[in-house]
């Protein structure tokens, strides 16, 4: 619907605009995010191919230049003759026999109301947050130092910069953070935050040291000038390929912009910071998935309508890409009068689909991919690294056996 109708989080008219973080999670071998991306890459995921094309150095994370990523997705879709792009707001659910609803976490109110009427249930919701972005040239490099945690990644390329704080500076910053006014929530809304993405001020309220064990954790980031970790640290992550802007890692917040600037400029190295984007909190909607969706992401109340992305009850960009791929396969098969079974439970994709369809009720909450979602090994393995390696090997073997079954569907991953 953009650019005609925007949202509280978007800033451009571009497709696939990343608004929360530029990290598409770990590329470290035998981690859960790595496994999910391996399955998607082996399926030919268009979006991961675009992410790889737009990748920027990010240590062990897949990070992308957000503008280049958006442009790559738009080019690929515009070049596909089987796709017609219509730029207008959808006010009702699609009437087509088979369709996919992938409206994102900020589903517009009219469409959300239509979906609530169909499912017979109100949307659940939580508040998600996006971090500030600072112009690189405004960071004082005499104070900030280049380093990746525990020396992982290539610090010499400036993937991450770190602003060190001593004890006095840390507590002065926390006091100012707690005293700064936030934008008020609307009267009918209550804060229900996703625990893995809490606003900075909410973390600070949980105790004087909470920030030092969270986004300001100094462990593994020794200051080269002293050889010791600082008392606390603010880590800046490269936002673009040119390294002309940096994201304040984990610094999502809901402070008023003028007060936010004043508080963040208390951080050593950011005294003259020029902010390209301030932190924000916005409402994210999602379905109570186990009550309304099956393991093929099909709405039980409307078997021809599939749901993908965060709306179906996952959290994170890679998870949204994964459910988009699955919905594409299932819907394309249904349109051709065929069917594809869900991926095996042993796979990352299968475990994600299983959680969506069988997660706990009534306390269902969006989930990131993790080994907790995967089934345990038949033979227990106490060594954590070896256990994860074997889970990944079992998952990829099961995925390889399942993938040929998707051949009945002209799946989205077949796009050039």
PyMOL commands that set and color helices and strands:
alter all, ss='L'
color gray80, all
select helices_A, chain A and resi 32-42+46-53+66-78+109-119+136-138+149-151+155-157+167-179+195-197+200-205+211-213+257-264+289-292+309-312+317-335+348-358+371-373+384-408+412-414
alter helices_A, ss='H'
color red, helices_A
select strands_A, chain A and resi 23-26+55-56+61-64+99-101+124-130+133-135+145-146+160-165+222-223+228-229+232-238+245-248+275-277+280-286+298-299+302-307
alter strands_A, ss='S'
color yellow, strands_A
deselect
rebuild
show_as cartoon
